[in-house]
Amino acid sequence: MNKAVIKSFLWIVPGLIISAMVFVSCKTTQTVSDSKDLSYLYNPTKNPITPQYNVINQSDNRSVLDVKFSGKELFFSEANSKGLPTSEMLITVKLFSISQGRVLADTVHTDLSIEKVAGKQEYLYEIPLKVKKGTEYIAEVKILDRLRLLVMQAFVPFNTLSDINNYNFLAIDYFQKSELFEPVVRKDEFVNLVYLRGKPDSLYISFYKPFRQIPDPPAMLLPEKTIDYGPDTTVVLPYSDTLPMMFPKDGIYMCTIRRDTAEGYAFMNFGPSFPGMNTPEAMIEPLAYLTTPDELDQMRSAPRPKVALDEFWIKCANNVDKARELIRIYYTRVQYADLYFTSYKEGWRTERGMIYLIYGPPDKVYKSIDGETWGYRKPIVKSTWGTRYIVKEEYLYFNFKRKESIFTNNDYYLSRSETLVSFWAQAVACWKKGIVFRLDNPEEF
């Protein structure tokens, strides 16, 4: 292929990804009403507002749920008594004690009239919660956009089991003095870490090398790949809530206030390309689900990685236009996997991320205290019995269990014993033939 064509083809990718709104192939599927289905949480085409949440334990009986809205996602209207552009939101929080068997511990209703401020990009609100020491909680958050009549829902787990775990720290951007809702930092970013339950003498920072492995295919009965190594180094600094800290090296930085504990606040540095996928080297890595290890190594070591990346997708699609579409869909999924599932590893490296990339946003999502279940619709079975016409829907389910981790509260693993039939080989084969896999499109098998 002409070198100029290859070059222009690859670098149009970021624009395609940013503007992408569609994840699925050209086939449409039947929609079934299910009040318990939360699949919209992982499908941005059904969930236009994605607030961020953070819980901080301020004392033994009070925690605060911080909610942050992006100004770009809010809908403002001047149809009000003040004539000012205003967004009207209702936040309802039901706090359940998991330690007592999902007992309702608190309920909070907050009405928000958010007036638009020129140049303001984020709007932050605090919701106080009544808590008890030594308890695990899950906050069920429902947000009603009164103007658009949209409802968003989220489940935010936290606990008061310890005075030194991550819920007792507040991370702040050093220059902007704004709260960090995600513990992801970049090499040139300065932060403060504030311990809210006292004034410790020292801060211990342990560095763990980055986790680079990817999960095995879902039908393989192998244990979850997780961090099974200790820190490379530990440094001790005098504690100060105004101490500017920077974490320049890729990896995990565990910050604790006691030498003899692993509990604390973890910062992650995933490298300069996270979460943008803005270099060919970064874009090659998620192809691990579609290639053999040898094929992936060849692309990594290619003299011109962007040419190798182009050639892979063009080989799958057989033409440039179709390759562009495959890239748009695949890397949009990568970006949303990073948004939804990032833990101590990038979201696309997690087991939920693996399923999301290959199968797409789930058609069904059910959440429980200890995990979540995803369902993908199989081809609809139609049958007749006398004068009756029956349409039967069946789903392929993946069950994910929540796992306790000192690094994150977003760690889930796939229950592989429940996923012996996954159609993984067919799904990968479809992608490599230039087809976006959909389980309910049987002609794509």
Secondary structure, DSSP 8 states (H G I E B T S, - for coil): --HHHHHHHHTTHHHHHHH----S-S--------TT--GGGG-TTT-----EEEEEE-SSSEEEEEEEEETTT---B--STT-S-EEEEEEEEEEEETTTTSEEEEEEEEEEEEE--TT--EEEEEEEEE--TT-EEEEEEEEEETTTTEEEEEEEEEE-S-SSSGGGEEEEETTT--B-SS-B--TT-EEEEEETT---SEEEEEEE---------TTS--------S--SEEEEEE--TT--EE--SSEEEEEESSTT---SEEEEE--TTTTT--SHHHHHGGGGGTS-HHHHHHHHT-SSHHHHHHHHHHHHHSSHHHHHHHHHHHHHHHHHHHHHH-SSS-GGGSHHHHHHHHH-S-SEEEEETTEEEEEEE---EEEEETTEEEEE--EEEEEEEE---SS-S--EEE-GGG-S---HHHHHHHHHTT----TT-GGG-
